[in-house]
Amino acid sequence: MTPREPARASALAGAVSGLEKFLARFSFRHYLAFIFCLALGLRLALIFFLANFNSVSGMENELIALNLLAGKGYTLAFIVNEMPSALVGPVYSVFLYLHFWLFGKNYLPVELTQALIGSGSALILALLGKRLASERVGIFSGLALAIYPLYAYWTALAYQLTIDVFLLELSLLLVLLAMRRNKFSYHLLAGACIGLTALSKSFYLSFLCLYLLWFWLWQRPQFRKIIFAACLWSVCAAAVISPWTIRNYHVFHQWVPLTTNGGPNLWYGNNPHATGALYTRDGKKMLDRLPQELMRKIELAQTEAEKDRLMGDAAMDWIKTHPPEFLKLIPLRLRAIWWFDPEMATSFPLARKLIYLTLLAFTIPGIILSRHLWRKLSIFYLLALWTTFFYSFFVGQARFRYLIEFGFLFFAAFFLNRLLTILEQKLGRQIQS
């Protein structure tokens, strides 16, 4: 060791000690406030930088919202013929409707509200991180979501991903509180939030089973407690969903619990032109390749539920007659989910890949280092495994991964916390020597 090295180590240790003392002056609530302001500031800056208020499109949700404003009800011309719709859940369509009703068809208020919701997601992840690992992991998790470019960028788009992520995180937090504190009110709130998330994205209703499995893996409760939670969450979720289900039965004259997009999603991923994703190999939308015979049947359909059934039947017929092709498409669907769809044109494709690879570089070590907490953190594994399994039979899209990517941010924060802990220990040993 050279004469200068002890002095450098001492100076570095002093700087670290001074920084720790400075940071220790702030409580977890102070950090939450900082995380929220950072997330909101970044999202507002991005919104006004892109300034896409008059050019962005809300697609099906926008069309439904405009039809609601025009007094046509919750209707949509899916493929052909406008009729009562349940193609998408009502949460985001009503969200757009309320903004259009208050401010006119201008996406600036929509994006500003989404910026607030996205900032709230950073707070919730910080709270989850604190309860699942430690206070510092929670802070790092919240900061990671606050600055994560993909989530910030999606707040400036007319798409429901920002709300979906917020509702899913809120469901996780309420379920966690219900498991830990075992209070009736938390169980009620958890069940109601599960129902609300299902109204936003119907796939989320299946997560109720994952929450129960998480409950069993982590808490190892008595069987009656699991049954109690399952019944209470299910009843509360059903109470929230039931008005929409009753409406669907009234307009479709058949049982449609949530949405009518199961058949289309199955057909997108299983047809003669299927690539595993939403676009054909020449970059065309999959719907542009509808067979003429199927198109004629859809044109004659009296309800959207019938369109859903026709497309589902066509997909199942193709699967039964082409089992080898169906199996070959599974890896392509997984590629579209866990990487990107090569046929789909996106903004900033190289940046998206670099950001994702950087995230994986922190996430994978975090998963390995947190393996001793696998029961407590099993919900993140369950969400990823179930998403992979479910969509491997339907159609793959990277946005399905985006919905649960906040779990990656948690593991990245866990890894960063461990790195800093090791650095602090190393500096401490150097000072002692």
SVG drawing of the C-alpha trace seen along z (x, -y; Angstrom):
<svg xmlns="http://www.w3.org/2000/svg" viewBox="-81 -22 85 53">
<polyline fill="none" stroke="black" stroke-width="0.4" points="0.0,0.0 1.4,-3.4 1.5,-6.3 -1.3,-8.0 -3.7,-5.1 -4.7,-5.3 -5.3,-9.0 -7.5,-8.3 -9.4,-5.6 -9.9,-7.8 -11.1,-10.7 -13.5,-8.4 -14.8,-6.9 -15.3,-10.4 -17.3,-11.4 -19.4,-8.2 -20.0,-8.8 -20.9,-12.4 -23.4,-11.4 -24.9,-8.7 -25.4,-11.2 -27.0,-13.7 -29.4,-11.1 -30.2,-9.8 -31.8,-13.2 -34.7,-12.3 -37.5,-10.0 -39.0,-7.4 -41.9,-9.9 -39.5,-12.5 -38.1,-10.0 -41.6,-9.2 -42.3,-12.9 -39.0,-13.2 -39.8,-10.0 -43.3,-11.4 -41.9,-14.8 -39.1,-13.3 -41.5,-11.0 -44.0,-13.7 -41.4,-16.2 -39.9,-13.7 -43.3,-12.8 -44.4,-16.4 -41.1,-17.3 -41.6,-14.3 -45.3,-15.2 -44.5,-18.8 -41.4,-17.7 -43.3,-15.3 -46.4,-17.7 -48.5,-15.0 -51.8,-16.2 -53.6,-16.5 -51.9,-13.7 -52.0,-10.7 -54.8,-8.1 -56.6,-6.2 -57.7,-3.6 -60.7,-1.5 -61.0,-3.3 -61.1,-6.6 -63.8,-5.5 -65.9,-4.2 -65.4,-7.4 -66.5,-9.5 -69.6,-7.3 -70.5,-7.7 -70.2,-11.5 -72.4,-11.3 -75.1,-9.4 -74.6,-6.1 -73.7,-4.2 -70.7,-1.9 -70.5,-0.9 -67.7,-0.2 -67.4,1.0 -65.0,3.8 -64.0,4.9 -67.4,3.9 -70.8,2.7 -71.1,0.5 -72.8,2.3 -72.7,2.6 -69.2,3.6 -67.1,5.3 -64.0,5.6 -62.0,3.6 -62.8,3.2 -64.7,0.0 -62.0,-1.6 -59.9,-3.4 -62.8,-4.1 -64.7,-5.8 -61.5,-7.5 -61.2,-9.0 -64.9,-9.8 -64.7,-11.9 -61.7,-13.8 -63.3,-14.5 -66.5,-15.5 -64.7,-18.0 -62.0,-19.3 -63.0,-18.4 -61.0,-16.0 -57.6,-17.1 -55.1,-14.6 -53.1,-17.1 -55.4,-16.7 -55.4,-12.9 -51.6,-12.8 -51.3,-15.1 -53.7,-12.8 -51.6,-9.8 -48.5,-11.5 -50.0,-11.8 -51.1,-8.1 -47.7,-7.0 -46.0,-8.9 -48.4,-7.2 -47.1,-3.9 -43.6,-4.8 -44.9,-5.4 -46.7,-2.1 -43.6,-0.2 -41.5,-2.0 -44.0,-0.8 -44.0,2.7 -40.2,2.8 -40.1,1.6 -42.5,4.4 -40.9,7.1 -37.3,6.4 -36.1,3.2 -36.6,-0.5 -33.6,-1.2 -34.8,1.4 -38.1,-0.4 -36.5,-3.7 -34.4,-2.4 -37.5,-0.6 -39.5,-3.8 -36.7,-5.8 -36.2,-3.1 -39.8,-3.3 -39.8,-7.1 -37.0,-7.4 -37.6,-4.2 -37.9,-5.6 -40.5,-3.1 -43.0,-3.9 -42.4,-7.6 -42.9,-7.4 -46.2,-5.6 -47.8,-8.3 -47.5,-10.5 -49.5,-7.9 -53.3,-7.4 -53.0,-3.8 -54.2,-2.2 -50.8,-0.7 -50.2,-3.4 -53.5,-2.8 -53.1,1.0 -49.7,0.9 -51.0,-1.4 -54.0,0.9 -51.9,4.1 -49.4,2.6 -52.3,1.3 -53.8,4.8 -50.5,6.3 -50.1,3.8 -53.6,4.3 -53.3,8.1 -50.0,7.9 -51.6,5.7 -54.6,8.1 -52.2,11.0 -50.0,9.4 -52.6,7.5 -55.5,9.8 -58.0,7.0 -61.4,7.3 -61.2,3.8 -58.0,4.7 -59.6,7.9 -62.5,5.9 -60.3,3.3 -58.1,6.0 -61.1,7.8 -62.6,4.6 -59.3,3.6 -58.9,7.0 -62.4,6.5 -61.4,3.0 -58.2,4.3 -60.3,6.9 -62.5,4.2 -59.5,2.6 -57.8,5.7 -59.8,9.0 -56.6,11.1 -56.0,9.6 -58.9,11.5 -56.9,14.7 -54.3,13.2 -56.6,13.8 -55.5,17.4 -51.9,16.3 -52.5,14.0 -53.9,17.0 -50.9,19.2 -48.6,16.3 -50.5,16.2 -49.9,19.9 -46.2,19.9 -45.3,16.9 -47.5,17.0 -48.2,20.7 -51.6,19.9 -54.2,22.3 -56.4,23.6 -59.5,21.9 -57.7,18.5 -57.0,19.2 -60.6,20.2 -61.7,17.0 -59.5,14.8 -60.5,16.6 -64.3,16.2 -64.0,12.6 -61.8,11.4 -64.0,13.3 -67.2,11.8 -65.8,8.2 -64.4,8.6 -67.7,10.0 -69.6,7.1 -67.4,4.6 -67.6,6.6 -71.3,7.5 -72.8,4.3 -70.6,4.7 -71.5,8.4 -75.2,7.7 -74.9,5.0 -73.1,7.5 -75.9,10.0 -78.5,7.4 -76.8,6.3 -75.4,9.7 -78.1,12.0 -75.5,14.4 -72.9,14.8 -70.0,12.4 -68.4,11.8 -65.8,9.2 -64.7,8.8 -65.2,10.2 -61.5,10.1 -60.6,13.8 -61.6,15.0 -59.7,12.2 -56.6,12.6 -56.6,16.4 -57.1,15.8 -54.3,13.2 -51.8,15.9 -53.3,18.9 -54.1,18.4 -52.4,19.2 -50.5,15.8 -49.7,16.0 -46.2,14.9 -46.9,15.2 -47.6,11.4 -50.0,8.8 -48.4,8.3 -47.6,10.4 -44.1,11.0 -44.6,8.2 -45.6,5.7 -49.3,5.7 -51.9,5.8 -53.2,9.4 -56.8,8.2 -56.0,7.2 -55.5,11.0 -58.9,12.1 -60.1,14.9 -63.1,13.9 -65.3,16.6 -64.7,15.6 -65.2,11.9 -68.6,12.7 -69.6,14.4 -68.5,11.5 -70.4,9.1 -73.6,11.1 -72.9,11.3 -75.7,9.7 -73.5,9.0 -69.9,8.5 -70.0,11.7 -70.9,13.6 -67.8,12.0 -65.8,13.2 -67.1,16.7 -66.5,16.8 -62.9,15.8 -62.3,18.2 -63.8,21.1 -61.7,20.2 -58.6,20.2 -59.4,23.5 -60.1,25.1 -56.7,24.0 -55.0,25.3 -56.7,28.7 -55.7,29.0 -52.2,27.5 -50.8,28.8 -47.1,28.7 -47.4,25.1 -49.2,24.2 -46.3,25.6 -43.7,23.8 -45.5,20.5 -45.1,20.8 -41.4,19.7 -42.3,16.8 -45.0,15.7 -42.5,15.9 -40.0,13.9 -42.7,11.2 -43.4,11.1 -39.9,11.3 -38.1,9.5 -39.8,7.5 -42.0,8.2 -39.7,7.9 -42.6,7.2 -44.0,4.4 -42.8,0.9 -42.1,-1.0 -40.6,-4.4 -37.0,-4.3 -36.5,-0.5 -32.7,-0.6 -33.2,-2.6 -36.0,-0.2 -33.7,2.8 -30.7,1.1 -32.9,0.0 -34.3,3.5 -30.9,5.1 -29.6,2.7 -32.6,3.6 -31.9,7.3 -28.3,6.7 -29.5,5.5 -32.6,7.7 -31.0,11.2 -28.3,10.7 -31.1,9.3 -33.2,12.5 -30.2,14.6 -29.2,12.6 -32.8,12.6 -33.3,16.3 -33.4,16.8 -36.6,14.7 -38.2,16.6 -41.4,17.4 -42.0,13.8 -41.1,12.6 -42.9,15.5 -45.6,13.3 -43.2,11.7 -42.2,15.2 -45.9,16.3 -46.9,13.2 -44.1,13.8 -44.7,17.6 -48.5,17.3 -48.2,14.5 -45.7,16.6 -47.9,19.7 -51.2,18.0 -50.1,15.9 -48.0,18.7 -51.3,20.0 -52.7,16.7 -50.7,13.8 -47.4,12.3 -46.8,8.6 -44.1,6.8 -46.7,4.7 -47.8,7.9 -44.3,7.8 -44.5,4.1 -47.5,4.7 -45.3,6.7 -42.0,5.1 -42.1,3.2 -41.1,6.5 -37.9,6.3 -37.3,2.9 -37.7,4.3 -35.1,7.0 -32.8,4.4 -33.2,2.2 -32.4,5.3 -29.2,5.8 -28.2,2.2 -28.8,2.2 -26.6,5.3 -23.8,3.6 -23.9,0.5 -23.9,2.7 -20.8,4.5 -19.1,1.2 -19.9,-0.1 -18.4,3.0 -15.3,2.8 -14.7,-0.8 -15.2,0.0 -12.6,2.7 -10.1,0.4 -10.6,-2.3 -10.0,0.3 -6.8,1.5"/>
</svg>
